[in-house]
Amino acid sequence: MRSAFLLFSVLMGCSLFANAPAASASKTEEVARAKARPTPLQSSDGALYVSCATADRATLRWPILRFAETVRKHLSETYLPLGSSATPLVIEIGAETNQVTTVERRSFRTGDGFAQLILRIPNPETVDLEILREAVGEALLRERARSQTGRYSSYTWPKWWLRAVLNASKGNVWKAEAYERLQAEIRQNKAPSLQSLLTAESDPSEDAAAFLAMWILEETPYQKQNNRLSLLVNPWTPIFMLGILDEGAWQTWLAEQDKVIFLPGVITYSQFLRWQETLDDPVDTADALRLATALSRTMIGRPKTFCDLAERYLSAYSAYVNEGPEAYWTLRRVADTEAKALEQQLQQCKMISIEEGK
């Protein structure tokens, strides 16, 4: 109850701060203006509040709340549970009418330790949604850091990390496209090392940073929850990060992304190229059976066009077992010709889906 009262006081304070009347205005007018404000909307658990400085923008409270809830949900699923009714995040919709794309952040604290972050959107009709997404994400992560350490100043990640975490929480369509862009970088240079990504002056590409975030935030034998929590309570330095992360594990995980089905029934150009590298020529019957078994696994969840091609290679491996190398090479050449055509198609469109294969 006490927290709710303090929150009400903060919301009222935000309104008076945002709509400070002229010195000649009476106290009665101030109170009347505050009382006329639309009632703040809140999330179901009380972790997010959206207030409004003017009645004419009251209808924008709901979409702003939904937007913030979506950012919070995605980050909580990717990272750690974020947001608390004990220290809710307040978002205030301002009355600015000029073209303002920025978001303002400040904190409110009382003498007995009650604290919360406040985001103010001067003009919700012109705000840059990516700036708002980052502001909401950063505020939630700052509050999580404060809950772990007792101070907001413990938030010490580099600037690019917040964007990387937000990108890592996006849907699989974005991840599939980002994977293609990252693989294009790798083909031109080489897979980025942890050393190159985590040095103090590093400025990794958006896609490399996002995949690094995905790897760090996954609960694997190398990235368990205690390691993720440690990012909130320890200064981020190359020595610290390289001490809890493993270069070999990072490179292995990055290579294994070729097998990830970001979208059911879809294969990307880069995944296809790496798949082609596994199509070895058998050295004996046992090897042909091994290759056929491995090939069969790659067809699961892939589009029909790709699976039809894989069947060509399976027929070639089967011919090796039943008829010998000469029969294998006859079918292999046919399969390679079809593979070249599909590679050219993928090079243009970057990925094919199950619908395109019907």
C-alpha positions as CSV (number, residue, x, y, z in Angstrom):
1,M,0.0,0.0,0.0
2,R,2.8,2.4,0.9
3,S,4.6,1.8,-2.4
4,A,1.3,2.4,-4.2
5,F,1.0,5.8,-2.4
6,L,4.5,6.7,-3.3
7,L,3.9,5.8,-6.9
8,F,0.8,8.0,-6.9
9,S,2.9,10.8,-5.6
10,V,5.6,10.2,-8.3
11,L,2.9,10.2,-11.0
12,M,1.4,13.4,-9.7
13,G,4.9,15.0,-9.4
14,C,5.6,14.0,-13.0
15,S,2.5,15.8,-14.2
16,L,3.3,19.0,-12.3
17,F,6.9,18.9,-13.5
18,A,5.8,18.4,-17.1
19,N,3.1,21.0,-17.0
20,A,4.6,23.5,-14.6
21,P,2.2,26.6,-14.7
22,A,3.4,30.1,-14.9
23,A,4.4,31.8,-11.7
24,S,1.1,33.8,-11.7
25,A,-1.1,30.7,-11.9
26,S,-3.0,29.9,-8.6
27,K,-2.5,26.8,-6.5
28,T,-6.1,25.9,-7.2
29,E,-5.4,25.8,-10.9
30,E,-2.5,23.5,-10.4
31,V,-4.6,21.1,-8.3
32,A,-7.4,21.2,-10.8
33,R,-5.1,20.4,-13.7
34,A,-3.6,17.5,-11.8
35,K,-7.0,16.1,-11.0
36,A,-8.1,16.3,-14.6
37,R,-5.3,14.0,-15.8
38,P,-6.4,10.7,-17.1
39,T,-5.9,7.8,-14.7
40,P,-2.5,6.0,-15.3
41,L,-2.7,2.5,-16.9
42,Q,-0.7,-0.3,-15.3
43,S,0.4,-3.8,-16.3
44,S,-1.4,-6.7,-14.7
45,D,1.4,-7.2,-12.2
46,G,2.0,-3.5,-11.5
47,A,5.5,-3.4,-12.8
48,L,4.7,-0.9,-15.5
49,Y,2.7,2.3,-15.4
50,V,1.8,4.7,-18.2
51,S,0.6,8.2,-17.2
52,C,-0.5,11.1,-19.4
53,A,0.2,14.8,-19.1
54,T,-2.8,15.9,-21.1
55,A,-6.3,14.4,-21.6
56,D,-6.1,14.7,-25.4
57,R,-3.4,12.0,-25.5
58,A,-5.1,9.6,-23.2
59,T,-5.8,7.1,-26.0
60,L,-2.0,6.7,-26.4
61,R,-1.6,5.2,-22.9
62,W,-2.7,1.7,-24.0
63,P,-0.5,1.3,-27.1
64,I,2.5,2.6,-25.1
65,L,1.8,0.2,-22.3
66,R,1.5,-2.7,-24.8
67,F,4.8,-1.7,-26.5
68,A,6.6,-1.6,-23.2
69,E,5.1,-4.9,-22.1
70,T,6.3,-6.5,-25.4
71,V,9.8,-5.2,-24.9
72,R,9.8,-6.5,-21.3
73,K,8.3,-9.9,-22.3
74,H,10.9,-10.5,-25.0
75,L,13.8,-9.4,-22.8
76,S,12.5,-11.5,-19.8
77,E,12.3,-14.6,-22.1
78,T,15.8,-14.0,-23.5
79,Y,17.6,-12.7,-20.5
80,L,16.1,-12.8,-16.9
81,P,12.8,-11.9,-15.4
82,L,12.6,-8.1,-15.5
83,G,10.2,-5.6,-13.8
84,S,8.8,-5.6,-10.3
85,S,5.7,-4.0,-8.7
86,A,8.0,-3.1,-5.8
87,T,9.9,-0.6,-8.0
88,P,7.7,-0.1,-11.1
89,L,8.8,1.6,-14.2
90,V,6.8,4.8,-14.9
91,I,6.4,6.0,-18.5
92,E,4.9,9.5,-18.9
93,I,3.4,10.7,-22.1
94,G,4.2,14.4,-22.5
95,A,2.4,17.3,-24.1
96,E,5.1,18.3,-26.6
97,T,3.8,19.1,-30.1
98,N,7.1,19.7,-31.9
99,Q,9.0,16.9,-33.8
100,V,10.7,15.3,-30.8
101,T,12.1,11.7,-31.3
102,T,13.9,11.4,-28.0
103,V,13.0,9.8,-24.6
104,E,14.1,11.4,-21.3
105,R,15.1,9.3,-18.3
106,R,15.4,10.2,-14.6
107,S,15.0,8.4,-11.3
108,F,12.9,9.1,-8.2
109,R,14.1,8.2,-4.8
110,T,12.9,8.8,-1.3
111,G,14.9,9.0,1.9
112,D,14.0,5.4,3.0
113,G,15.2,3.8,-0.2
114,F,12.1,3.6,-2.4
115,A,13.3,4.1,-5.9
116,Q,12.1,3.8,-9.5
117,L,13.0,4.9,-13.0
118,I,10.8,7.3,-14.9
119,L,10.8,7.6,-18.7
120,R,9.2,10.6,-20.3
121,I,8.1,10.6,-23.9
122,P,7.8,14.3,-24.9
123,N,5.9,13.6,-28.1
124,P,4.6,10.0,-28.5
125,E,3.4,10.8,-32.0
126,T,6.9,11.5,-33.3
127,V,9.1,9.4,-30.9
128,D,11.6,7.0,-32.6
129,L,10.3,3.6,-31.6
130,E,13.8,2.1,-31.6
131,I,14.9,4.8,-29.2
132,L,11.9,4.0,-27.1
133,R,12.6,0.3,-27.2
134,E,16.2,0.9,-26.1
135,A,15.0,3.3,-23.3
136,V,12.5,0.8,-21.9
137,G,15.0,-2.1,-22.2
138,E,17.8,-0.1,-20.5
139,A,15.5,1.1,-17.7
140,L,14.4,-2.5,-17.0
141,L,18.0,-3.8,-17.0
142,R,19.1,-0.9,-14.9
143,E,16.4,-1.7,-12.3
144,R,17.5,-5.4,-12.3
145,A,21.1,-4.3,-11.8
146,R,20.0,-2.1,-8.9
147,S,18.0,-4.9,-7.3
148,Q,21.1,-7.1,-7.4
149,T,23.6,-4.5,-6.2
150,G,21.6,-1.7,-4.5
151,R,22.8,1.0,-7.0
152,Y,22.1,2.0,-10.6
153,S,25.8,2.7,-11.2
154,S,26.6,-1.0,-11.4
155,Y,25.3,-0.9,-14.9
156,T,28.6,-1.0,-16.7
157,W,28.0,-2.8,-20.1
158,P,29.3,-1.2,-23.3
159,K,26.8,0.8,-25.3
160,W,26.4,-1.8,-28.1
161,W,25.4,-4.5,-25.6
162,L,21.9,-3.2,-24.9
163,R,21.1,-3.1,-28.7
164,A,22.6,-6.6,-29.0
165,V,20.3,-7.9,-26.2
166,L,17.3,-6.3,-27.7
167,N,18.1,-7.7,-31.1
168,A,18.7,-11.2,-29.6
169,S,15.1,-11.0,-28.2
170,K,13.6,-10.3,-31.6
171,G,11.7,-13.0,-33.5
172,N,13.2,-15.8,-35.7
173,V,12.5,-13.9,-39.0
174,W,14.9,-11.2,-37.9
175,K,17.4,-13.9,-36.6
176,A,17.4,-15.7,-39.9
177,E,18.1,-12.5,-41.8
178,A,20.8,-11.5,-39.3
179,Y,22.4,-14.9,-39.6
180,E,22.7,-14.4,-43.4
181,R,24.3,-11.0,-42.9
182,L,26.7,-12.4,-40.3
183,Q,27.7,-15.4,-42.5
184,A,28.4,-13.0,-45.4
185,E,30.8,-11.1,-43.1
186,I,32.4,-14.4,-42.0
187,R,32.9,-15.5,-45.7
188,Q,34.7,-12.2,-46.4
189,N,36.8,-12.3,-43.3
190,K,36.5,-15.0,-40.6
191,A,34.4,-15.8,-37.6
192,P,34.8,-13.1,-35.0
193,S,36.7,-14.1,-31.9
194,L,35.7,-13.3,-28.3
195,Q,38.9,-11.3,-28.0
196,S,37.9,-9.0,-30.9
197,L,34.3,-8.6,-29.7
198,L,35.1,-7.9,-26.1
199,T,38.0,-5.5,-26.1
200,A,37.3,-2.2,-24.5
201,E,37.4,-0.3,-27.8
202,S,35.4,-2.9,-29.8
203,D,32.5,-1.9,-31.9
204,P,31.1,-5.1,-33.4
205,S,28.6,-5.2,-36.2
206,E,25.0,-5.3,-35.1
207,D,24.6,-8.9,-36.3
208,A,27.8,-10.2,-34.7
209,A,26.8,-8.5,-31.4
210,A,23.3,-10.0,-31.5
211,F,24.6,-13.5,-32.0
212,L,27.2,-13.0,-29.2
213,A,24.3,-11.9,-27.0
214,M,22.2,-15.0,-28.0
215,W,25.2,-17.2,-27.1
216,I,25.9,-15.6,-23.8
217,L,22.2,-15.5,-22.7
218,E,21.5,-19.2,-23.6
219,E,21.6,-21.5,-20.6
220,T,24.4,-23.9,-21.8
221,P,27.2,-25.6,-19.9
222,Y,29.2,-22.4,-20.5
223,Q,26.5,-19.9,-19.9
224,K,24.4,-20.8,-16.9
225,Q,22.2,-18.4,-15.0
226,N,24.8,-17.5,-12.5
227,N,27.1,-16.3,-15.3
228,R,24.2,-14.2,-16.7
229,L,23.6,-12.7,-13.3
230,S,27.3,-12.0,-12.9
231,L,27.0,-9.6,-15.9
232,L,24.8,-7.4,-13.7
233,V,27.0,-7.2,-10.6
234,N,30.5,-7.1,-12.0
235,P,32.3,-4.4,-14.1
236,W,32.4,-5.5,-17.7
237,T,36.1,-5.7,-18.6
238,P,37.8,-7.9,-21.2
239,I,39.6,-9.8,-18.4
240,F,36.4,-10.5,-16.5
241,M,34.4,-11.5,-19.6
242,L,37.1,-13.7,-21.1
243,G,37.5,-15.3,-17.7
244,I,33.9,-16.6,-17.7
245,L,33.5,-17.3,-21.4
246,D,35.2,-19.9,-23.6
247,E,36.5,-19.1,-27.1
248,G,36.2,-22.7,-28.2
249,A,32.6,-23.0,-27.1
250,W,31.8,-19.7,-28.9
251,Q,33.2,-20.9,-32.2
252,T,31.5,-24.3,-31.9
253,W,28.2,-22.7,-31.2
254,L,28.5,-20.3,-34.0
255,A,29.3,-23.1,-36.5
256,E,26.3,-25.1,-35.1
257,Q,23.9,-22.3,-36.1
258,D,24.0,-23.8,-39.6
259,K,21.8,-26.6,-38.3
260,V,19.3,-24.3,-36.5
261,I,15.9,-24.0,-38.0
262,F,15.1,-20.4,-37.3
263,L,11.8,-20.8,-39.2
264,P,10.1,-24.1,-39.7
265,G,10.2,-25.2,-43.3
266,V,13.0,-22.7,-44.3
267,I,16.6,-23.0,-45.2
268,T,18.9,-20.0,-45.7
269,Y,21.6,-19.5,-48.3
270,S,24.5,-19.8,-45.8
271,Q,23.0,-23.0,-44.3
272,F,22.8,-24.5,-47.8
273,L,26.4,-23.7,-48.5
274,R,27.6,-25.3,-45.3
275,W,25.3,-28.3,-46.0
276,Q,27.0,-28.8,-49.4
277,E,30.3,-29.1,-47.6
278,T,29.1,-32.2,-45.8
279,L,28.3,-34.1,-49.0
280,D,31.5,-36.1,-49.1
281,D,32.1,-38.9,-51.5
282,P,32.1,-42.3,-49.8
283,V,35.2,-44.4,-49.6
284,D,33.4,-47.7,-49.0
285,T,29.9,-49.1,-48.3
286,A,30.0,-48.4,-44.6
287,D,30.9,-44.8,-45.3
288,A,28.1,-44.5,-47.8
289,L,25.6,-45.7,-45.2
290,R,27.0,-43.2,-42.7
291,L,26.7,-40.3,-45.1
292,A,23.2,-41.3,-46.0
293,T,22.1,-41.4,-42.4
294,A,23.6,-38.0,-41.7
295,L,22.0,-36.5,-44.8
296,S,18.5,-37.9,-43.8
297,R,18.7,-35.9,-40.5
298,T,19.3,-32.6,-42.4
299,M,16.0,-32.9,-44.2
300,I,13.9,-32.6,-41.1
301,G,12.0,-29.4,-41.0
302,R,13.3,-28.2,-44.4
303,P,11.3,-27.0,-47.5
304,K,10.3,-29.5,-50.2
305,T,12.6,-28.1,-52.8
306,F,15.6,-28.8,-50.5
307,C,14.3,-32.2,-49.5
308,D,13.8,-33.2,-53.2
309,L,17.5,-32.3,-53.8
310,A,18.6,-34.3,-50.7
311,E,16.7,-37.3,-52.0
312,R,18.9,-37.1,-55.2
313,Y,22.0,-37.5,-53.0
314,L,20.4,-40.2,-51.0
315,S,19.7,-42.1,-54.2
316,A,23.4,-41.7,-55.1
317,Y,24.6,-43.1,-51.8
318,S,22.1,-46.0,-52.1
319,A,23.5,-46.7,-55.6
320,Y,27.0,-46.9,-54.1
321,V,25.9,-49.5,-51.6
322,N,23.9,-51.6,-54.1
323,E,25.6,-51.1,-57.4
324,G,29.1,-49.6,-56.8
325,P,31.0,-46.4,-57.4
326,E,30.2,-46.1,-61.1
327,A,26.4,-46.0,-60.5
328,Y,27.1,-43.6,-57.6
329,W,28.9,-41.1,-59.9
330,T,26.2,-41.1,-62.5
331,L,23.6,-40.0,-60.0
332,R,26.0,-37.8,-58.1
333,R,26.6,-35.6,-61.2
334,V,22.8,-35.2,-61.7
335,A,22.4,-34.2,-58.0
336,D,25.3,-31.7,-58.3
337,T,23.7,-30.0,-61.3
338,E,20.4,-29.5,-59.4
339,A,22.3,-28.3,-56.3
340,K,24.0,-25.6,-58.4
341,A,20.6,-24.4,-59.7
342,L,19.2,-24.2,-56.1
343,E,22.4,-22.5,-54.9
344,Q,21.9,-19.8,-57.5
345,Q,18.2,-19.4,-56.5
346,L,19.2,-19.0,-52.8
347,Q,22.0,-16.6,-53.7
348,Q,19.3,-14.3,-55.0
349,C,16.5,-14.7,-52.4
350,K,18.7,-15.7,-49.4
351,M,16.2,-18.3,-48.2
352,I,13.5,-20.6,-49.4
353,S,10.4,-21.6,-47.5
354,I,8.2,-24.6,-47.5
355,E,5.5,-22.6,-49.4
356,E,8.0,-21.9,-52.2
357,G,8.7,-25.6,-52.5
358,K,5.0,-26.7,-53.1
